[in-house]
Amino acid sequence: MKNIKWRLGLIIGTVVLAFVFFLPNTPVFKYMPQWWKDNLPNRGIALGLDLQGGIHLVFEVQGDRAVEITTERTMQRIKDVLEKKKLTVQVSRKGKEIIVSPGNAEVRQAILDTFPTLETSTLSDNLVLRLSQQEMKRIKENATDQALETIRNRVDQFGVAEPVIHRQGENEIVVQLPGYKDPKRAIQLIGKTAQLEFRLVDDEAPVAAELPQILRPGEEEEVLEKFKEKIPEDDTILFQRNVNKETGEVTKRPFLLKKEVLLTGDLLSEARVAIDQRFNEPYVSLSFNSAGAKLFEEITGKYVQKRLAIILDGNVYSAPVIREKIAGGNAQITGAFIMEDAKDLAIVLRAGALPAPVKLLQNVTVGPSLG
């Protein structure tokens, strides 16, 4: 008899608990008294992809690209070190190698004093530098860890309830978004590298005046091939995408830019959407932290009357002329945005840049099997 009572009590208790936890999933919950909502569970049971459907994505972090990015930054730092020591050399990068010419003993020692972990070799009169295998492995592992955290931050701001985000294998990241039905937007939000850079436009090089002002999409490679021999060693060509508001026609415009990155999105403290009062269009307003604000003020003070290009993931968004030194650490990105695009851009900038590009390996939209 005692066993029957115990089992009956267990069954009743289980039913009551199930009711309490399931109630927030039902429309009835909003009519419950406030004391119930304050003292008992007010969030429903999270329904996974199998119950409510959604999106299953798998991304691969491009670790080799993370190594190249680190090598590029190291090369810029080497240039700065040698310049301060007044050593006249040519420094360039080929893949994962940094080439310094001439690479005499004085140059080699100056570099190794600052970068003792770099591996060195010689080729003719050149000094060849590269990251160690151990360092490259560490960079790749960190890239996946950082990408995982950045993607989590982006999805959290995206407003998806109970997402599942985890690492898979060495360099893959699985993202499950229960109940979400727009894979295109999710992929754009999660997969955008969001590398924000500020670089000078080189209007003084002779080739700058030869560049066409308007291109049709697909003509970029032709322009790069045509002018590659005329581009100064410290310059590169990137493109701006423009859309005619009346016709919807897409055109491209090439810019000759300095390779040196003066400022990056790493120093941002805030990115938010605002409305241009003159044109009634959304734009993304940027605020830098104290270090970024100081650097931005120095840059704008040093390069008055020069054009400063704002670049995101290799695309030029704008290249305004610096009229005067700008204090306060504020800037803006314009680009004929629609509101949703401006909001998504602000999200990825707030969450931070991915340390390396990610490649979409799997995109599956799952329909609900129950409910």
N, C-alpha and C positions, 0 to 999 in steps of 0.2 A: 504493500500500500504506500509505504514511504517512497519507494522507487517511482511509483506512478505520479505522486504529487511532485517529486523533484523534477521528473521529466516534463510534466505539465507546466511547472513554473519556468523551466528553462525555455520551453517553446514560447510561452507567453512573453517572457523577457526578450527573446530574440525578435519576436514580431514587433514588440513595442520599440526596440532599438532601431529596427529596420524602418519603421514608420517615421521615427524622429529624424533619421538621417536622410530618408528619401523625400520627406515633405518639401524641403527647399527646391527640389526639382519640379515641383508642381505649381500650377497657377494659384492654388489655394493658399500658398505660403504668405502672399502679400496681405491676406486678410487676418493673419494670426495676430494676437495681441503683442504689444511691444515687449512685455516681460518675457515672452517666449523667445523673441528674436534676440533679446539681450543675454539670455541665460542658456539657451540651447543652440545646437548647430544651426548656423544661418547660411551655410554654403552647401550646395547639393553634392552628391557623389559625382566625382569627375568621370565623365564618360569618355572612354578611349575611342580610337579610330574604328574599332569593331562595332561599337554601339551607335555612334553618331556620325561616322564618316569623317572625312577631312583629307589632309594632304600629307604624304610621306615623301621626304626629300633626303637625298644623300649627296653630300658635297665632299670633294677631295681638296685638301689644302696643298697648294703648289709650293712645296718646300724648297725646291731648287730656285724658284723665283725669290723666296725669302733670303736665300744665300746671296743671290745677285744684288738684291736691294742693300743688304749689309755691306757687300763689297763696294758698291757705288758710294755709300756713305763714308766708308773707310778711305776710299780714294780721295774724296773731297777733303777729309781731315788731313790726309797726307799732303795734299796741295797746300793747305793752310800752314802746316808745320814747316815745309820747305820754303814757303814764301816768307815766313817770319825770320827764317835763318838766312834769307837772301841767297838761296841756292837756285840757280837758273836751270830748270829741267823741264822736260815734257812728261806729263803724267796722264795715262789713258787706261781704259779698261777694255779687256777682251774676254767676254764671258765671265768666268770666276777668277780671272787673273788681272792683276794691276801691273802695268808696264811703266817703268821709270827710266827715262833716257836723258842724259847718260847716267849710268848706275855705278858711279865710282865709290870708293871706300867712304868718303866723307858723307855722301848722300845716303849710303846704306846705313851708316852708323846713326845718322840723324833720324832716320825712320825707325830703326830698331830701338832707339832710346825711348820712343813714344809708343811703339807697337811691338813689344818684345815677343808676342806669340805668333806673329806672322811667319810663315815659311818663305824662304828666299831661295832663288836660283839665278843664274846668269845666262843670258842669251846674247852673244856678241857683246856689244857695249851696254846692253840693257839689263836692268835689275827687274826680275820677275817676282812678284809677291802674291801670295795666296793665303786664304784662311786654312788652318789645320783641319784635318778630317774630324777630329774631336769637336772643334768649334762649329764646323758645318752641321754635324749631327745635333749639337745642342741648339743651334739656330732653328733647325727643322722641327725639333720637338717643341721648342718654345712657340714656334709659329702656329702649330696645331692647338696648343693650350690657349694661346691668346685669341685665336680665331674662335674657339669654343666659347670663351668668355664674352667676346664681342658679339657673337651671334645671339647668345642668351640675353644680353643687354638690349639688343635691337628688338628681339621678339617680345621682351617684357614691355617695351614702349609701344609695341604694335597693338597690344591689347587682346591677344589671343589667350583664352582661358585654358589653364592646365596644359601647356605645351610640354612635349618630351624632347629633350635635347641632350645628346650624349656622344662621346667619342667612340669610334669603331676602328679597331686596328691601329696602325701607326699614324695615318694622316687623313682619316675619313671622319666626317661629322654627320650624324643622323638627326634630322629635325622632323618631328611629327606635330601637326597642328590640327587637333580635333575640332570639327565643326567649321573649319575655314574652307571657303570654296573658291578662292581666287589665287590659283597657283602662280600666275604671271606676276602679280604684284608681290607675292611672298618671295619669289625667286629674285626679283629686282631688289627688294629690301634687304634680303639676307646676303645675296651674292655680290652686291656692289662693294668694291674694295674701299672706296671713299678715301683715297689718298689725296688730300688737299694740299696744294702747293702754290706758292707765290714766286714768280720769276720775272725778271726784267725782259721787256721786248727790245730786241736789238734793231733799232731803226737806222743805225749808223752804218752797218755793213752794206756794201754796194748791192748785194743780192736781194736785200730787203725790198728795194724799189722795183725789182723785176718780178716779184711774186704776184700772181693774179689775185684779184680781189674776190672773185666769185668762182666757185667750182660746183659741178654737179656731183652728187654722191657717187663714189667709185673712181673718181679721178685723182684721189689723193696719191696713190702709188705712182702715177705718171708724173706728178709734180715732184715727188721725192726723188725719183730717178733722174729727172731733168736737171735738178739743181744740186744734186748730191756733191758734185765736185766744187761747187761754189760756196757751200756752206762752211763758215769758219769752224775750226776744230772745237771751240768752246760753245757752239750754238747748235740748235736743233730746230726742226719744223714740227709744230703741232697745229691742230685744226679746231676751228670754232664751228659749231652747227647752228644754223639760223633757219627759222621757219617763217615764211610770209604769212601774216595773220589773215590776209584776205583770201589768198589762193591755197594756202597750206603747202606751197612748194618748199622743199628742203634744199638748202644750198650749204656749201662749206667755204670757209675762208682760212687760208694758211697764215700762220704767224711765225716769224723768225724769233726764237727765244733763246736767252742764255740758258745753258745747261745747269748752271748753279742755282740751287734752290735756296732762296733767301729766308723763307718762313714756311712752316708746315702746320697742318691741322692738329699736331700733337699738343700744341700750346693753346688750343681752344678751351674756353670755360663754358660757353653756351652757344647754341644755335637755335634760332626760333623763326617762325614765319611771321612776316609783317606785310602790310599792304602799302604799295606806293600810292601816295595821295594824288599825284599828278596823272598817272595812267591807270589807276585802280587795278594794278596787277600785283600778285604775290611775289615776294622775294625772300631770301633767307638772310637774316641778320646775324652776324657773327660777333662774338665777344671773346677776346683773348684773356688768359690769366695774366698775372702781373709780369711774368717773364716775357710772355708773348706781346703784351702791350708795350713794354719797353723796347723790344726788338722792332716791332712794327713802327714805333715812333722814330727809331734810329734809321730804319730803311726809308721811310717816307721823307725824312729830313735830308738824307744823303742824296736821294734821287729825284728831287723836285724837277718837274717838267719832263720826266721820263714816264714811259708807260709801264705799269705793273700788271702783269697777267695773273688772273686767278684761274687755276687749273684744277680740275677734279678728274682723277683716273685718266690722265692723259688728254683730256678734252678742255679746250679753252672756253671758259664761260664769259669772261669779259676781260678787257685790257684798258682800264681807264688811265688817263694822264694824272700823275700826282701833282696837284696844284700847290700844295703846301704840306708842311709837316703835320701829321695827324697824331694827336695825343688821345689817350683814353682807351685805345685798344679795340676800336669797333670798325667793322668792315661789312660789306654786304655782297651777296652773290645774286646777280640778276640773270635772266635768261628766258623770258617769255614763258614762265611756268604756269601750269594749271595748279590749282590749290593742292590736289592730292600729291602731285610730284614734289611740290615745295615742302609739304609736310614730311614725306618720306625722306627727302634729302636732309632735312633738319634732324630727323631721327637718327640716320646713319652717322651724321657728323657728331651728334651728342654722344652716341654710343662709342665712337672712336673708329679709326680705320682698321681694316683687317691688315695683319702683318704681311700678308701675301695674298695674291688672287686665289679664289676658290673655283673649282670646276664642278658643274652639276653632273653627277653620275646617274642619278635616279630621280624620277619625278612621277609619282603615282597618286592619283586621286582615288580615294577609297569611299565607296558608298556604304551607308549604314546597313548592318545586317539585322539589327533588332530595333524596336522602338518606333 
